[in-house]
Amino acid sequence: MPHLQNKLFDFLPRADRIIVGERMKPFAAEIGTELQEVDQPVEHIYFPNTGMVSLLIVLRDGIAVESATVGNEGTFGTSTALVDGLSANRAVVQMPLTATRISVSDFLLLFNGNDPFRKLIARANEMLINQFQQTAACNARHQVEARCARWLLQSHDRVGNGALPLTQEYLANMLAVRRSTVNEVAQALQAEGLIGYTRGSIEVIDRAGLENKACECYSVLARQRRRLLGIN
């Protein structure tokens, strides 16, 4: 039985953790690995242990804009598995990932037959819906610098004290802005001593200062996550 490190599994009684763990398989993937694609069947449900996955909305011109991120507090693909099985978004590994995963058929067996597991999934879906809604409001109303600070903080939460392997192109896609805009924002944050910025890598130097730059959405999402995970 793989070690269930995802925080959602803390809500399972020991006996149910064993039942769920018997159907889980370990999984690892590098940055850039696509786990789901738009309009394609979802084959597995992933529960990250370390790393981060971005859920992307793909527009007609091929541009992909991030709508949510998932780390060791959540999962994704569950609503799709419960409906028609076809993904509405692209899921891409953005920080090196270790996880446990379960086939859709085994997921449905557990969901329909194990009440604690079903409640765990409802909790995870609530967190994801909250993030979709907050991100939509954030993208519509907040300035790029504040949104960038919020995104960097969310990423930093998933990797701890390590550098974030991020390129200008990637950040521009996530924030739906031009690369030149990302470069200006990153240089400004670096000039204030909040981040260290080199090609393909960002290090958070002054987290408290970065939190002051971030829009309200970071604290709102953090508060909702703590509530749903039972963290004081």
N, C-alpha and C positions, 0 to 999 in steps of 0.2 A: 504493500500500500504506500503510495507516494506521500511525502510529508505535506500536509495541508497548511501552508503558511499564509494564504490569503485571509485577511481579517474577517471576511464574511463567515468563515468556518467556525469562528469563535462562538457563533450563535447556535451551533449544533450540539446537542447532548452527546456524550462520549459514544454511546451505542450507535447513534445516527452518523457520527463522524466515521466510524468503521464501515458502515453500510455504504456511505457516499464514497469514501476513500477506495473501496474495492473496485469502483467503476472508473476512477480517475487514473490518468496516465501522465507521467512527467513530460514536459515539453520545453524546448529552448529555441530561441530564434534571434538573429542579428538585426541590426537596424536596417530598415527598408523592406523587411519581409512582409508580404501582404497575407493577411489571415482571412479576410473576407473581401469580396468584390461586389459591386452593385449588380443587382438582378441575378446573382449567382446563388446556388443553394448553399446554405450554411451547413457545414459538415460537423463542426465541433463548437463547443462552448468553452471559452478560456477563462481561467481564474489566475491572474498574474500573481506571482510571488515577489518578483523584483522586476524593475523596468517600467516601461510605459507604452501604451498603445493609443494611437490617435484614431478617432472615428471621423471620417471625412465625407462631406457632401460633394459629389462630383458634378460640376456644371457642364452644360452642353459643349462649351469651348475647351473642355478638358481640364480646366482649373479646379483644383480640389481645395476646399475650405474646411478647416477643422470645426466640428460642432461639439466635441467632447474629448476628454482624455480619460483613460482608465489605468489605474495602478493596482496595488495590492489591497485596495479597499473595495474593489468592484469586479464586475464581469460584464460581458456584452454578448449580444446575439440571442439572448433568451426570449425576448418578445417575438423576434423573427421565427424562432423555432416553434413557438406556440401558435403561430398563425399560418403563413403559407410557406415558410422555409426559405424564402428568397430575401437576400440582404438588401436593405435600402441604402447602405453606405459602404464605403471602403474602410477596412480596418488595417492599419499599417503600424508595424513596430517602430517606435521612435526612440526608445532607449533599450539597450540589450535586455532581452526578456527571458526570464525563467517563469514557468507556470505549470499548473496542472490543467489538463483538458479532459473533456468527456464527449463522447459521440452524442449526436442529437437524439438518437434512439434511446440510449441509456439515460440521457437527461430527461426525456419525456417520461420514462418509466419512474424515475425518482420523483419528478415533479408531481405526477399523478398519484404516487403511492406513499409519499413520505411527507407528512405535514410540516415538520421543522424545516425541511429542505425547501418546501414551497414557500414558507414564510421568509426564509433567507433570500430567495429570488425576488420576492415582492419588495423587500428592503433594498436590494441592489437596483431594481428597476426604478424605484422612487428616487434614489440618488442620481441615476443617469438622467431621468426626466428633469429633475431640478437643474442639472448641469446644462442640458439642452436649452432650457428656457432662459437661464441666466446668461449663457453665452450669446444667445440671440439678442437679448436686450443690451448686452455689453457691446457687441459689434455694431449695433444701431446707434448707440448714444455716447460711447466713451472715446476719448482721444487715443491715438495710436500708442503714445508713450505709456499711458496708464494700462492699456490692454497688454502691451508687451511686458510690462512689469508683472502684471497678473499672471501671464502665461509662464514667465520664467520662475515665479514662485511656485506655481503648480508643478512644474517640472522638477524643481529643486526638492520639493516634498517627496518625490518618487525616487530620487537618486542620492539624497543625503548631501554629504559634503563634496562629492566629486564634481568634476567639470561636466558641463552639459555639451554633448557632441552635436552642435547645431550649426547649420550654415545659414547665410543670409537668404538664400533661395527658399530654404525650408521655412524659416520664420516668416518670410513674405507671404508664402502660401497659407500658412496657418492663420495669419492676421489679415489676409486678403488686401495687402498693400504692395507697392512697388519695392524692389530690392533697395533702391536708393533711399527710400523712406526708412526702411529697417536699418540701413547703415547709419543714417543720421541719428536715429533714436539710440542705437547701440553706442555710438560715439559719445552722445550726450550723457548717457548713463555711466559710461566709463570715465568721462571727464569729472563726474561728481564722485568717483570712487566707489560706485555701487556694484559694478561688475568689472571683470577682466575679460577683454574681448580680443580673441585672435582668430585667425582663419579656421573655421570649422569647430570652434570651441568657445564656450562662455562659462566663466566661473563667477558665482555669486560671492562677492566680497563683503558687502554690507547689507545683510538681510533686512535688518530693521529699516534702513534707509530705503530699500527697494519696496518694502511694504508701504511706506509712506507715499511712494510714487504710484503704487497700484490703485486701480479703481476699487470701489466698494465691493465689486463682484468676488474678489478673492476672499475677503472676510466672510461674505454671505455664504459662499460655497463651503468654506472651511467649517463654519458654524453648522450648516446643514449636515455635513459629513460627520462631524463629531456627534451630533444628535442621533443620527441614524445608526451610527456604530457604537453608541452608548459610551462615548469618551467624554469625560468631564473637561 
